[in-house]
Amino acid sequence: MRPAQEEINPLVPPVPEWLLPVTILFVLLGLAYLGMWLGWRRRARRHELPPLVPAPAVADLPPAKLQAGARYFGTTISGNWLERVVAHGLGARSGARISLSSEGLDVIRLAGSFRIPAAALRGARHDQGIAGKVVPPQGILVVTWQHGDLLLDTGFRLEPPRPAKGTGARGATATGSPEGKDSVEGRPGVTPLHNQWIRSISKLVRDNKEHTA
C-alpha cells in the first residue's frame, strides 16, 4: 500500500523556512539585553549613593567663573577608571554644559542635571581615560568629588571655545580671556582651556578648605 499523503489545508499558509532561525535570533537578542539590564541594575545597587544635589534652572545659575560645552563621559570610583557608577543617571554619556561658580560645579544635561557643591570638590586633573572611554593623550578633564561615603571621579571632554562675533579664529573663553585650542608646549593633548579649569577648581578647593578650617 502507498503511504497516505499528508493533507494540506489550503486555508493555512505554509510556514516559511526562515521563520524559525529569525525567531531564535530575536530570542537570543532579548536574553542579551535582559542580561545587560540586570547587570546595570546590580551595578546601581552596588554603589549606594544619596540623591544628587539638583542643579538650578539655567536662568537661575549663579554667576560663573567658567563655563564650557562638554561631553559628559561618566563617573567612576576615584582611582578606578573602569568602575563606572550608574546610580541616579550618572552612567549615561551625554552632551553637557558645565558652569563653575563659588557654589560649585553645575552639570546641565538632558540625561539629568546635577550640582557638585563647592564643599564636595576635591580636585581636578588631566587624564586620558575614564569609564572605559579613552581620549589620548590627556584629553579628559577629571573632577574628583565626595558624595556620601564614596570618592568619585567625573570626566568631561571640553569643547573648544567658539569664536565670538567680530573676533578671529582664536576666540575667547566664557570668562572673556583669549584661549587657544592648541596643546600646551611639551604636553600633547593638554590645552590652555583644560589648565584654566584645573586651576580654577583647585583654587575653589583651597579657598573652601581655608574657609572651613
N, C-alpha and C positions, 0 to 999 in steps of 0.2 A: 504493500500500500504506500502511496505517496503521502509524505507528511502534509498535514493540513497547513496551508499558508496563513500567515498572521493577517487577520483582518485589519484594514486601515480605515479609521473613521475619517471621512473626508471633511468633517467639520472641525477636526483638531489638527492644526498645522504641525508639521514635524519639528522637533527640537533642533535648532542649529548646532553644528558641531562645536562652534566657538563659544557657546554659552557657558559650558562647564569651566574651561580654563579662565574665562573672564570673571566668573563668579568667585573662583578660588583666589584670583588676584585681588579682587576687591576685599575679600575677607582678610587676606594677609595684610593689606594696607590698613584696614580698620584696626587689626590687632596691633600693628606697629604704632599707629597714632595713639591707641589706648595706652600702650606701654610708655610712650613719651609723656603723655598727660599724667599718668600715675607717678612717673619719675619726677616730674615737675612739682606735683603735689607733695611728694615725700621730701624734696629739697626745700620747699617752702616751709614745711613743718619743722625741718631740722634747724632752720635759722629762725628762732623765735624772736621777733622784733616787736617793740612797741610801735604804735602808729607813727607814721612820719609827720613831721611838722608841716602843715599845709602852706604853700606859697600864696601870697595875696594875689588878687587880680592884677593884671598887667598895669592897669591905670592907677593902682594903689601901691605899686612898688616904691620902696624908699629910694632917695637919691643915690645913684650908682657911682661907685668909684671906677668900675669897669663893667662893660657889657660886651657880649660877643655871641654870634651864632655858633653853634657847635653840633657835633654828632655825639649823642649820649651812647657810650659803648656798653655800660653796665657797671655793676657794683660787685665787689668781691670781699671776702675776708682779708683784711690787711695782711700782706706778706705772702698770700697765696693767690696768684693771679688767675688761677683756674677754678677756684672755689666760688662760683657765682652765687649771689644772693638774689632770690626771685620773689621774696615776700613783698607785699604792698606794691607790686608792679615794678620793682627795681630791676627785674630781669629783662625787661623789654627794651631793646635797642630802638632809638628813635631820634629824630631831629629835635633840637632844643635851643632855647635862648637862655643864657646864663647871665646873671646880674649879681655883682659883688657890691655889698654896701656895709656900713658899720653894723648892721643887724645880722649879716651872714651872707650865704650864697643861695640865691633863689634859682631853681632849675625849672624853667617853664617849658612844658612839652605836652603834646596831646595824650601821650601814654600815661600821664599822671604827674602833675607838678608837685614839687616839694621844696622845702627850705632846709638848708643845713645851717642851724643857728651859729652865730659867731663863737659862742661858748663851746660848741661841739667841734669846731675846726681844730685839727692837729697839725696840718702842714700841707705842702704841695710839692710836686716834683715832676721831672720829665721821665717818661718810660716808653718802651716800645711795644708793650702788650698788656692787655687786661681782659678778663672774662673770655679768654680764648681768641681775642681779636688782636692781631699784630699789625703795627704800622711802623716799620723800621725806617730810619733809625731815630729813636727817641721822639716819635711823633705824637705821643699822647700826653695830655695834661692829667695827672692823677692827683686827686684831692683826698686826703686822709681825714676821717672824722669819726667821732664817737657817737654811737647810737645805742642806748641801753647798755648791755654788757659787752657789746661787740665793737671792735675797732674795724672800720670799713675803709676800703679804697674805691673811689668812683672815678671812672675815666671818661675824658672828653677829647674829641678831635676838633680843635678850634678851626673855624672857617677864617680865611684871610679877610681882613677888613676891606669893605667896599669903598672905592674912591668916592669922596663927597663931591657934590655938584660944584663945578668950577675948579676942580683940582686935577692934577695929573694922575698917572697910573699909580703912584705911590700915595695912596690916600691917607686918611687919619683914622686912628682908633676911636672908640666911643668916648674917650676922655679928651680927644682933640689933639693928642700928640702924634707926630708922624711916626709910623712904624712900618718898616719894610717887611716883605714876605720872605726874603732870603734867609738862609740859615746863618746862625752866628758863626763867625770865622773859627775854624778848628773844631766845631761841634755840629756835624751834619744832622739835620732834622730839628735842631733847636732854633726856634725863631725868636726875634725880639718880642713878639707878642706873647709867646709862652713865658719868657723871662719876666715880662711885666706882670702877668697873672701870678706867677710864683712869688715874686717879691711882695705883691700886694696882699696875698693870702698869708704869707709868712709874717708880714708886719701886723696884720689883724690878729693873728695868733699871739704874737708877742705883746701887743697892746692889751689884749684880753687877760693874759697872764699877769701883767703888771697891775691891771685894774682889780683883779680878784685876789692879789697877794696880800 
